[in-house]
Amino acid sequence: MPPDAPRTSSHLWWHAVNYAARLLVVAMGLVLILAPLPLTPDSEVFVRTFGVVMALFGLYRLVWYYWRTRQQRNAEG
């Protein structure tokens, strides 16, 4: 949705899609961290580290999106 587009209830699905995508990234990171995967010790460290990075990135994106939408709502009125 462009920044200058008017906010209507028809755009609520877009917010739901954005939140779902960001939560999916967090969930995939948690799966990589917590899932008992059959890995060699060297690759296990890599996969767990990648899971931590992925979960933190998803959390960052989730918070950033919430903050920007809140900021836009406050600017509109």
C-alpha positions as CSV (number, residue, x, y, z in Angstrom):
1,M,0.0,0.0,0.0
2,P,1.5,3.4,-1.0
3,P,2.1,5.8,1.9
4,D,-0.4,8.3,0.4
5,A,-3.2,5.8,-0.1
6,P,-6.3,6.4,2.1
7,R,-6.8,4.0,5.0
8,T,-9.9,1.9,4.5
9,S,-11.1,-1.3,6.0
10,S,-10.3,-3.0,2.7
11,H,-6.6,-2.5,3.5
12,L,-6.8,-4.5,6.8
13,W,-6.1,-7.7,4.9
14,W,-2.7,-6.2,3.9
15,H,-1.8,-5.7,7.6
16,A,-2.8,-9.2,8.4
17,V,-0.6,-10.6,5.6
18,N,2.3,-8.5,6.8
19,Y,2.0,-9.6,10.4
20,A,1.6,-13.2,9.3
21,A,4.7,-13.1,7.2
22,R,6.8,-11.6,10.0
23,L,5.5,-14.1,12.5
24,L,6.3,-16.9,10.0
25,V,9.9,-15.7,10.0
26,V,10.0,-15.8,13.8
27,A,8.4,-19.2,13.9
28,M,10.9,-20.6,11.4
29,G,13.7,-19.3,13.4
30,L,12.3,-20.9,16.5
31,V,11.9,-24.2,14.6
32,L,15.6,-24.1,13.6
33,I,16.6,-23.4,17.2
34,L,14.4,-25.9,19.0
35,A,13.7,-28.7,16.6
36,P,15.7,-31.9,17.1
37,L,17.2,-32.2,13.6
38,P,19.6,-35.0,12.7
39,L,22.6,-32.8,12.1
40,T,26.4,-33.2,12.5
41,P,27.9,-31.2,15.4
42,D,29.4,-28.7,13.0
43,S,26.3,-28.0,11.1
44,E,24.2,-28.0,14.3
45,V,26.0,-24.9,15.5
46,F,25.4,-23.2,12.2
47,V,21.7,-24.1,12.0
48,R,21.1,-23.0,15.6
49,T,22.9,-19.8,15.0
50,F,21.0,-19.2,11.8
51,G,17.8,-19.8,13.7
52,V,18.7,-17.2,16.4
53,V,19.5,-14.7,13.7
54,M,16.3,-15.5,11.8
55,A,14.1,-15.2,14.9
56,L,15.7,-11.9,15.9
57,F,15.3,-10.5,12.4
58,G,11.6,-11.5,12.4
59,L,11.1,-9.8,15.8
60,Y,12.9,-6.7,14.6
61,R,10.7,-6.6,11.4
62,L,7.5,-7.2,13.5
63,V,8.3,-4.4,15.9
64,W,9.4,-2.0,13.1
65,Y,6.1,-2.6,11.2
66,Y,4.0,-2.1,14.3
67,W,5.9,1.1,15.1
68,R,5.6,2.5,11.5
69,T,1.8,1.8,11.3
70,R,1.2,3.4,14.7
71,Q,3.3,6.4,13.6
72,Q,1.2,6.7,10.4
73,R,-2.1,6.4,12.3
74,N,-1.0,9.2,14.7
75,A,0.1,11.4,11.8
76,E,-3.3,11.0,10.1
77,G,-5.3,12.2,13.0
